[in-house]
């Protein structure tokens, strides 16, 4: 088997960078929610926070072996579903109210 295509530390650093960007976007979305009072921005802020949590869990697990590959894949998929649900909730909430 050949050499890996990337360095392990580089992967962790890139995931960490994605986490930091997600945390910054969480802060921006929360600030916008606070300024405007638009509750839909709360869902966006929560979705970015879950992005941050996913990046933190992934980087930590790759660094320490906290979760094995299969468990990390499952956790990532579950967090992805939560992110999609948080981003879709503002749209679905209005559609469900109109249908009732």
Protein Blocks (a to p, Z undefined) as FASTA:
>chain_A
ZZdfbdfklmmmmmmmmmmmmmmmmmmmmmmmmmnopaklmmmmmmmmmmmmmmmmmmmm
mmnomaafklmmmmmmmmmmmmmmmmmmmmmmmmmmmmZZ
